[in-house]
Amino acid sequence: MFTRCLMNRLECQVTSCQHYCNNQCCLPGIKVDGPSACESSQTCCSSFEERHRSMGENVSACGRTPSVETSIDCKAEKCAYNENCKCTAECVCVGCCCGDVTTKSGTECCTFRNN
């Protein structure tokens, strides 16, 4: 069986993540968690890693070029865009659900839609 590779356009607003660079992510794919989420604030980007304080806001620690396109593994079972644990939304925004994000629980998938 052929499985198509989904690529999503990802905008990241989590400036305290070490993978953040100019509203993009330098990872080739991210993971969204929140298996029982009913709203976006109950989801999180489980790929989040806190940026070291010595790094600037637009400097990525991962050594890769950031890309607008990435693949998203999604564990938010009640999201309308989740199809077999893959996100099918064309455009996805990961943001912050609190002011100073230091852990993945401070992030959220703003694109989440309860089905």
N, C-alpha and C positions, 0 to 999 in steps of 0.2 A: 504494500500500500504506500502511495506517495503522500508525504506530509509536506505541505508548503511551509516555507520559512517566513514567519511574520516579522516585519520590521516596523517599528512604531516611531513616529516623530516625537521625541522626548524633550520637554522643556523642564529644566530643574531650577528651582528657586531656593534650594537649601545650600546657602553659601558656606555653612560650617562643615560641609562634607568634603573629605579629601579628594573625592572624585569630581567635584564641581569645578567648572571652568567656563566663565562667560555664559551662564544659563544653559550649559550643556553638561553632559556626563561623559567622562573618558572611559567608562567601562563598555565593553561590547554588548552587555546585557545586564539588566537589573532584575531584582526579585521584589515583588510586592506581596506583603503578608497581610493577613486579616481574614482567616477562614470563616468566621461568623459575623463579619462586618455587615452592618445595615446602613452605614453612612461613611463618608470619606474619612472622618476623624478616627474611625476604628480600624483604619488601614495604616500601613507604614511601609517605607522602603527598607527592606531588610538588608539591602546592599550598602546602606549608610555606614560610613566610618568617619569618626570625628577628625576634622582637620587639625593638624598640629598648630599651636598658637604662633609659631615662628613663621608660618607660611602666609603669604598674601592671599587676598580674596580670590583673585583670578589666576592662581597658580595651582596646577594639579600635581598631586604627589604620585600619581599612578604611572607616569612616564609614557602615556599614550596620548594621541591627539584626540580631543573631544569630538564627538559626532552628534549630529541632530538625530540620526537614525540609530536605533538600538532594538534589541528584542527584549520583551518583558514577560517573565514568568510570573503568573498571578495565582495567588492562593485565596483570593477573595471570592469565595464560592457563589456569593449572592450578587456579584457584579454582572450587569448586563453585557459587559465586554469580555467576560471570562469564557473562553471556549477551550475545554480540556487543559486548563491551567496555563493557557496562553492568552495574552491580552490582544483583542482584535480592534481596539480603538485606533483610529488613524493617528490622532494627536493625543498625547498624554502629558499632563503636568504633575510633577511631584513638588509639593510645597511643605510649608511648616505649619503645624497646628499650635505652636507656642512660640514665644519670642526668641529665646536663645537655645537653639537645638544642640544638644550634646549627646543624645542617644537616638537610635532609630525610632523609638516611640514618639519622638517629637516631629516626625515626618508624616506625611499622608499623601495618598494618591488623590489629587483634586478632581480627577476625571471619573472616579468611581460613581456608578449609577446603580441603585438597587433595582433588580429585575422583578 
